[in-house]
Amino acid sequence: MYRGSPAAPPPRTRTQRTPVLSTSAHRILTAALAVPVAATLAACGGNSDPLSGGGSCEGDAITVGSANFPESETVAEIYAEALRVNGFQVDTRLNIGSREAYIPALRDCSVSVVPEYTGNLLQYLQPDATATSPADVESALAGALGDQLALGTPAPAQDSDAVVVTRATADRWNLRSIGDLAAYSAEITFGAPAEFAERPGGLPGLAKNYDVDIPADRFVPIADGGGPATVRALVDGQVTAANIFTTSPAIAQNNLVVLEDPKQNFPAQNVVPLLNAAKKTDPLVAALNAVSAKLTTAELIELNTAVSGDAKTEPKAAAAAWLAEQGLNQKAGG
């Protein structure tokens, strides 16, 4: 996904309504508040310089990494704790950065496993890939991983890239799908991480699949991965459209409109554990797959709401609460 470093959340204006958490989100928040302080403050292992010292593929210790946005960090914390309760020695190296940083880290064993997204991983590994459906993407990935990388089972949860506009813009231009933007290409200012300008599913894909040709001087790089700074730029009118992700609680909170993608410019994006192949064992994969089996899109939205919404629950606490709610906070078979 085209995400960058997290930014501070925007101040609430009088026109913004306080979101009402669903019952599930309330459960996550309530349980998170009950997590012992010692657990929430457990060592996170070198986050100030995630890749310092390199790594080793020897031994049984596992290092869980994440990209630099809250959802990735939260899922990484879920993986880490699920592995701990199943007897693994686990460290975390979170907020590493984009795929361009953490894939090399996986390959050299600086980290052992990270949460990934199937479609964008495939496009990173195989830029000319054309698969878009979940099954086709998973099949294509099997041949693109090489000898150093391996996958667990993809979760039902998807967090897809999307082109998002305000309700006012959608109504003014009668927008329903990405293609409806084509007639307004010269007027659009588009906000997204810098990588979106070059990756196949970014501006090149919008031009190829929908004739939405954004001029270079009207592309605004925003390095927070569709987070608060991107949302603020869209809501405040600094950009006309933006790359925001479908599990973002900001979409509902700000009455934003996700434009339909009938030509599947953005491929399936199921959450999946990506591992260094040398660290892959049956018990490790079993613990990670147990998480995947429980992680739905709705659950991912609830986790994001707890972490990135008004509650501002720490990812580690939200992860622990979710694992307890799913019955995954104890050793499998225990």
Salt bridges, closest charged atoms under 4 A:
GLU77 OE1 - LYS316 NZ 3.80
GLU81 OE1 - ARG84 NH1 3.29
GLU100 OE2 - ARG199 NH2 2.46
GLU116 OE2 - ARG99 NE 2.69
ASP159 OD2 - ARG3 NH2 2.54
ASP310 OD2 - ARG12 NH2 2.35
GLU325 OE2 - ARG27 NH2 3.31
